[in-house]
Amino acid sequence: MDDAQLLEYCLAKPGARQDEPWEGDIVAKVGDKVFAFLGNGGSVGLKCGRDRDEADELIRVYPDDVSASPYIGRYGSNTIRLGGAVPADELRELVDQSYAAVVAKLPRAKRPSS
């Protein structure tokens, strides 16, 4: 899966939109919250667990292609290299989980209708 395919997949989610909060760094948001950090390409940052311990499971499986995200990694976010060992179907599942985690924390009034 490449950057364009991943962005397209993210933006197909109900209520998802593209934003560029920092010059050159693309994110996918739902409501006012980011669920995918697409950066400058080549990787994606996703919420991969409720905490660092859960997110570390993915790092153990793919140590060369997954790492704790800078700054927000302690909250369960990982950076995943695109085109590496993480299969596209698993990457889509991780996007789905990150999106669902963000939507669940939105106030009901700001949640997208499915």
C-alpha positions in Angstrom: 0.0 0.0 0.0 1.4 3.4 -0.9 0.7 6.9 0.5 -2.0 7.7 -2.0 -3.9 4.4 -1.4 -3.6 4.8 2.4 -4.9 8.4 2.3 -7.8 7.3 0.1 -8.6 4.5 2.5 -8.5 6.9 5.5 -10.7 9.6 3.8 -13.3 7.0 2.9 -14.2 6.7 6.6 -17.4 8.5 7.6 -16.7 12.1 8.6 -13.0 11.8 7.7 -11.2 14.8 6.2 -7.7 15.7 5.2 -5.8 18.4 7.0 -2.3 19.9 7.0 -1.7 21.2 10.5 2.0 21.6 9.9 3.5 22.5 6.5 4.0 19.3 4.5 2.5 17.0 7.1 -0.8 15.5 6.0 -3.2 14.0 8.6 -6.6 12.4 8.5 -9.1 13.7 11.0 -12.6 12.8 12.2 -14.3 15.6 14.1 -11.4 17.7 15.3 -9.1 14.7 16.2 -6.4 13.1 14.1 -6.6 9.3 13.6 -3.8 9.0 11.0 -0.5 11.0 10.7 0.5 10.5 7.1 3.5 13.0 7.4 5.6 13.5 4.3 5.1 10.0 3.0 6.6 6.6 3.5 5.0 6.0 6.9 1.8 6.5 8.9 1.3 7.2 12.6 -1.7 5.3 14.1 -3.2 4.6 17.6 -2.2 0.9 18.0 -3.3 0.2 21.5 -4.8 1.7 24.6 -1.4 2.2 26.0 2.3 1.7 25.3 2.3 -2.0 26.4 -0.5 -2.9 23.9 1.2 -0.9 21.1 4.5 -2.6 21.8 3.0 -5.9 20.6 3.1 -4.7 17.0 6.7 -3.6 17.4 7.6 -7.1 18.6 6.0 -8.6 15.5 7.5 -6.1 13.0 10.6 -4.6 14.7 12.1 -3.3 11.5 9.0 -1.5 10.3 7.1 -0.3 13.4 8.3 2.0 16.1 6.8 4.1 18.9 5.6 7.5 17.5 7.6 10.5 18.7 5.9 12.6 21.4 2.6 10.6 21.4 4.0 7.1 21.5 3.5 6.8 25.3 -0.2 6.9 24.6 -0.2 3.9 22.3 0.7 5.4 19.0 3.1 3.8 16.5 4.8 4.8 13.3 4.5 2.1 10.6 6.7 2.1 7.5 4.7 1.7 4.3 5.9 -0.9 1.9 7.6 -3.0 4.6 6.6 -6.2 6.3 3.2 -5.1 7.6 0.7 -6.5 5.1 -1.8 -4.1 3.5 -4.8 -5.9 5.1 -3.3 -5.6 8.5 -2.5 -1.9 7.9 -6.2 -1.3 6.9 -7.2 -3.0 10.2 -4.9 -0.8 12.1 -6.4 2.3 10.4 -9.9 1.0 11.3 -8.9 0.5 14.9 -7.3 4.0 15.2 -10.3 5.6 13.6 -12.7 3.7 15.9 -10.6 4.7 19.0 -10.8 8.4 18.1 -14.5 8.3 17.2 -15.3 6.6 20.5 -13.8 9.5 22.4 -15.6 12.2 20.4 -18.7 13.8 22.1 -21.8 12.1 20.7 -22.8 15.3 18.8 -19.5 15.3 16.9 -19.5 11.6 16.0 -20.1 10.9 12.3 -23.2 9.0 11.2 -22.2 5.7 9.7 
